[in-house]
Amino acid sequence: MPSPSTPVAADDIDTDRIVEELKTWVSMESHTPDADAVTALAAHVEGRAASAGLSVRRVAGTKGFGDSLVVRHGSDREKGIVVLAHLDTVHAAGTIGKELPLREDGDKIYGPGIYDMKSGALMALEALKIAASKDNGPALPITILFVPDEEMGSVSSLPLIQEAGRNARYALVVEPARDGGKIVVARKGVAMYDIAVHGRASHAGTNPQGGRSAVREAARLVLELEALNDPARGVTVTVGTIRGGTGRNTIPALCELLVDVRVPDRAAADEILPKIEGLRPSSGDFRIEVSGGLNRPPFEQTAEAKRLFDHAAEIAHPLGIALEGMSTGGGSDGNFTAALGVPTLDGLGADGAGAHTFSEHIFKSSIAPRTALLANLMLTLGKDATGEN
């Protein structure tokens, strides 16, 4: 039975019905670059939300990405709760028929994008439908934002995310749970850089002294960049790809580096990123071009976010969830709301494992309690101890 602090119990959740709908979502493969496929799933979700009596607004994608959906319950004249979800996956079309077929194996359900994060996206919609049906419904307006491009940096949907964040008192992110059900209370900031090193080409046999090897200069930069790693602080700088040269007998005139940077907080970002952006050549014979920058700002747990976590942990306990928070190096759209000062909880989706792999799966048993947790957060946030707004 639900307690006063948890109006929705796990037994109130029809897991089998959710799983059947989830199988439809997973079957509609939605690789991020395939805008038409992502938009087709958005249209399906739009129909499901509209049939539940929720307000739905479709926003056309930009920059070659699919459409976004803004699903809303309640007034748009006061700040409320924004729930962040994405409909795109990293898996290319055809994965479901080859490497990762949709299947159940005991408590595990496998499928492309089922863990990251179609299960969480569907759970958010189901939670809102349940919350809206309870007594007076949620104390605050609820907006679920379904975006099409999270896996590629949310470059199309960022204005929508920031708009929703500025109109929110709280942000809930239904990325998948981690490590046995933990939720995410902090994430590193993510920066990405493309570095081009220009030297001078020359014949390696007849005129080697006339060339200036861009590969050699880039190798020096690799060591300089990797020296910025600081495991104790949680700073990572990774040169993930290096490309250069045109042939073994030519002094290379160009070498390109693709660099990934993770920083735990704004102080680290302010220290490390200028060093990368300020890289200088060893001599006037070389030229260095650095493009890119901070893609997702650091998501730090503020005092207000800690109070939000404590509230979530309190209402999770009657559902059999011993809620534990963790920090992770991966980024999400929660980085954007946290950077706006909105108390943010992440990792509220289904428990499972194998994100971005051909073993991606969720635990069916996690659907009911975690959907109930989402519904109870929607119902209780914004109420004081007496239950009043």
N, C-alpha and C positions, 0 to 999 in steps of 0.2 A: 504493500500500500504506500502511496506517496505520503511524505511528511509535509508539514506546513512550509518548510523551506524548499521542498522538491515536489511541486504540484504534479509533475509528470513522473511516473515510475517506469522502469525498464519494461515491465509487463504491459504497459500501455502501447508499446511499439510493436507493430506488425512486421517482424523481421522478414518473413517469407515474402510479403508483398513488396517490401523495399528491395529485396534481392532480385525479384523478377523484373522490377523497373530498372535496377542497376544493370542487369544483363543487357537491357536494351541500350542504355547509355554506352556501355563498354563495346557493344557490337557496332555502334556508330563510331568507327575509328576517326580520330580527330587530331592528326599530327599538326603541330603548330603551323608549318608553312603551307598546309593545305587549307586555304581560307574557306573554300566552298564547303569542305567537310566539317570544319569547326562551326561555320554558320548553320549548317544543317542540324547539328546537335543543338545549337542555340535556339533554333526554331522549334525543335521538339520540347525543350525545356520551357520555352515561352508558352507553348500550348498547355503544358502541365500546370504552370503557375497561374495562368489566366483561368483555367478550369476550376482552380481552387479559390477563385475570387480575389486574387492578389493583383495589385497594380503592376503592370509590366511595361517597360519602355525598351525598345530595341535601339541600339546606337550603332550606326554603320562603322565598320572597321576602317582604319587608315593604314598607310604604309604596307599594303599588301596582306593585312591580317583580317581575320573574320570579325563578325559582329559581337558586340557586348550586350549583355542584358542587365537592366536595373529592375529588380523585383522589390516591391515595397508594400509594407503594411503600416498604416497609420499616417498621421499628418506629416506634411513636409515643412511645417512651420516651426519645428523645434528640433534640436539636436537629439539624436538617438543612438542606435547601435548599427554599425556597418559590419556585415559579414562578407569576407573576401573569399571568393572561390574562382577557380579557373576550369575551363572546359577543354583546353588543349592538352596534348600529351607529347612525349618525346618519341613515341613509337610510330614508325612509318606505316602507311596503308599496306595491308596484307599481313601484318604481324599476327593478327588474330587467327589467320588461316595457316600459319607456318610455325614460327618460333614460340608463340605464346597463345595457344588456344584458350578460349573461355571454358573453364571447367571447375568443378568442385571436387575437393579431395579432403574428406572429413570436415574439419572446421575451416579449411583454407579454400578461398575462391580466387582463382587465377584469371588474369586477363590484362591486356595492355591498358595502362592508365587507371586500373581499378583502385590502386593504392594511392597513386599520385595523379589526380585526386578526385576521380569521378565519384567514389564512394562518399567522400567528405562533402562534395558539392550537392549530391542528392540528399544526404543527411541534413544539410542546412535547410533545404527546401522543405523536407518532411517535418523538421523541427518547427519551422515557422508555421506550417499548416496546423500542427498540433497546438502550438502556443496561441494562435489566433482563435482557436475553437474553445479555449478555456475561459470561462467566466467573462471578465472584462478584457481578456487578452493581455498582450505585453504592455508594460507600463510606459515604454518608450517606443517611438517609431522604429521600425526595423527595415533596413535595406540590405538585400543580398545582391552583391555585384558579381556577376559571372563574366569573367574576361577571357579573351581568346588567345592570349600571347604571353602568359606568365613564364613559360618555359624558355622564351627567347627575350626576357628582360622587360616585358610589359611596356614596350615602347609605344604601342598604339593606345593602350588603355590607361596609361599613367595619368593623363588629365582627369579621367573619370575617377580613378582611385583617389587622387588628391582632392577632388571636389567632394567626394563622399567622406573622406577623412576630415575635411574642414567642417563638415556638418554632423560630426559624430562625437558622442561622449565616450564611447567605447568601440573598440574594433576586435572582432573575433575572426580568426583565420582558420579555415577548415583544411589546411594542409594535413597530411597524415600524422598520426601519433608516432612516437619514436621509442625504441628500446623497451618494448613491453607496455606501452600505454602512456609514456611521459608526454607532457606537452611542452611547447617551446616558449620560453619567457625572454629569450634574447638571441639575436643572430648577429653574426659579423657583417660589417659592410663589405660590399663587393665592388671592386674596380677592375676594369679591363682596358688594357693598352695594346695598341699596335705600334710597333717601333720599326722604322725603316732606317737602315744604315747604308749610306751611299759612299762608295769608294771610287776607284778608277780601274776600268778594265784594261787588260793588256795580255799579250800572248805569253803563256807560262814558260815557253821554251826559248823564244827568240828575244823577248824583251821583258823578263820578269821584273826588272828593276823599275820599269815604267808604270807598273800597276800599284794599286793600293787596295789590299784585300778587305772588302767589306765583311767577309766571313770572319777574318781574324779580329777585326774591330768589334764585331758583334760578340765574338767569344769573350772578349774582355768585358763587354757590357753584361753578359750572362753572369759572370762571376760577381760583378758589381751589384747586379739586381738580387741575386740569390743571397748575397751577404746581408741584405736587409731583413732576412728571416729572423724572427725572434720568438721561438716557441714558448718561452716563459710568459710573454705578453699576449700570445695568440696571434701574432702577425705572421702571415705567410705570403711570400712572393714567389710565384712559380712561372718559369719560362716554359710554357707548354709546347710550343712549336717554334722551330727555327727553319727557315728556308732561304737558300742563297746559292748564287752561282748559276752558270749556264752550261758548263762542261768542265771536265777534269783538266783540260789544257788551257784554261782561261782564268786569269786573275779575276775574281768575282767583283763586280761593280755594285751589287746590291745584295743585302741580306735583311730578312724580315723576321721579327720576333713577335710572338703572341704571348702576352703576359697576363696572368691572373693574380689578383691581389685581394687578400682578406684582412680586414682590420677590425678589432673588437670594439672600438669606440671612436668617438669623434677626435679625441686627442691623438690617437694613433694615426687616424686618417690625415689630420693636419700636419703630422710629422713626416709620414712615409710618402704620401702622394706627391708633395712638391719635389722630393728627391728624385722620383721617377720622371716627373714632368720636366725636371731641370737637368737631365742627363746631358753631358757635354762630350764632344769627340776628343780623342787623345791628341789630335793635331788638326791643322787647317786642311789637311788632305782628305778629311772625312766630313760628312754632314749627317746629322741625326734628326729624324722627324719623329715626334711622339704625338700620337693621337689617342683619344679615349679619355677615360676618367672614371669617376665614381658612378657606378650603375645603380647600386642600391645603398643608401646610407646605413650606418650601423643602427641596429635595433637594440637599445639598452633598456634594462628594466628600471623604470622610475619608481618612486614611492607609490604613486597612484596605480601603476601597473602591478606592483606587489600587492596592494589592497584588492585589486581585481582578481589576482591569482588566489589570494586567501579566500575570497568569496566563492570562487569556483571550486576550490578544494572542499569547502564546507558543504556545498550542495552536491558534490560528487560522492561524498562518503556514504550517504544512504543508498546510493546506486551501486555500491560495491566497488567503487573506484578510489584507490588511494592515490590521489593526484600528486604527481611529482613534476617539478619544473626542471628544464635543462636549457643549456645554451648550445647552439650549433653553428658550424661554419658556413652552412648553406644559406642563401638568401631567399626571401619570399616577398610577396606584396605587403606583408606585415611590416617590413622595413620602412616602407613609405609612410604608413600611418603612425608608426612609432616616432619617426623623425618629425612629424607634425605635432608631437606632444600628446597624441591620443593614447590612453592606456590600452595596450594591445596584448591579447593572448593568441598564441599560434599553436598549431599541431593538434587541433580539436577534432580532426577527422578520425577515420577508422584506424584501428591498430592493424599492423601487418608488417611486411618487409619486401625488399627487392625492388625498390623504386628505380626506374630507368633501366631495369634488366629484364631478361626473359624468364625470370622466376618471380615477377611481381605478383603479390597476392595480399589479400586482407584476411583477417580472422572474422568469420561470420558472427561469432559470439560477441564481438565488440560493437556491433552495429546498434543494438538496442540500448545498452547503457549510455553510450556516447551520444546517440541521438537524443535521449532523454536529458542528458546534461546540457546539450545545446538548447533544447526547449526550455529548460529551467533557467538558464542564463537569460534567455529572451524574456521570460516572465518575471524574473526577480530583479534584474538590474534596473535601477531607477526608483526602486521602492525602498523606503526607510524601514526601520525595525518594526513599525506598526503596520506595514503593508501599504502605506500611502505613498503617492508619487512625490 
